[in-house]
Amino acid sequence: MSRKKIALIGGGQIGGVLAQHIAQKELGDVVLFDIVEDMPQGKTLDIAEASRIDGFDVKLSGTNDYKDIAGSDLVIITAGLPRKPGMSRDDLLSTNAKIMKSVAEAVKTNAPNAIVIIISNPLDAMVTLFQKVSGFPHNRVIGQAGVLDSSRFSTFIAWELEVSVKDVNAMVLGGHGDTMVPLTRYANVNGVPVLEMLERKYKDASKAKEVMDAMVERTKMAGGEVVKLLKTGSAFYSPASAAVEMAAAIIKNEKRLLPTCAFLNNEYGVKGYYVGVPVVLGEKGAERIIEVSLNEEEQAALDKSVTAVKSLVEDMERLGF
Ligand code: APR
């Protein structure tokens, strides 16, 4: 079986960590593209020189020429500017839309059969734009946000309940912005509802709710919390890990059920927009959208998040994209 080829567009903070993880997991040969001369070549050389120690055997190369991504099975895009302290993801819109348009044209020309995972922010708009410019089928264009947001939520739950994070299952739906929707009712520790565990811990339902609400708030603001501490740039270890989980699901045809920014065609009452929902990921990309029943409050929160995504897409269209 020939090895898969994975192109990473953007060789910055996330791109570098992505290349290292993908190599260490031997998911495929890696081509790291960036417009900055020599930098992707330097990073991939550095990672390759650890191959004897880490024990991986894949090819890694850096490039400034899109022709080198030809034949890629998977493309992961991080090209674009990250946030500065005080900025929202949406503040990146016009700069990153311009970059994403050029990336989409290049991927369309050079890797027309690839499945594409987008990480660049503002995520929901960037995925929408890439699909529009490339014309790729919707199942082959998806965004990474929910896996990371859910991991952040799970981490806070594990800390609060003093249990292993490995046993925590918690999902975040909606757009990748302040309106994202952590599903508290479905959050569980190996099947035991988190809300019930909190109620037992605090012996007080309202205190339990207060603690849950605080974890939800921290999840929504988690990206900003990291930006504020880093002072330059935004989170990069965790977004890279999240995208690698999605990449592995696709490359190995695992049929993982992961929260993914995917195109909705009447699911959740939404038509024609990219929104974060549970998706089965396999060799065809987003293979199936999974609907979960939402109560009134959850549906209202999701509707609010979809409204935010719509207005972001409208802003982008107004800018001429
Ligand atoms: N084509 C390809 N790469 C580009 C282009 C372009 N037109 N413009 C910029 N880049 C590259 C930059 O040279 C840089 O190396 O994109 C890379 C981005 O890397 P970082 O600035 O380190 O940003 P990173 O932390 O990796 O985040 C990238 O992901 O999570 C989002 O909000 C984040 O939008 C940001 C993106």
Residues whose N, C-alpha, C, O or C-beta is under 5 A from the ligand:
A	BS01	APR	G10 G11 G12 Q13 I14 G15 D34 I35 V36 T78 A79 G80 L81 P82 R83 I99 I119 S120 N121 S234 A235 F236
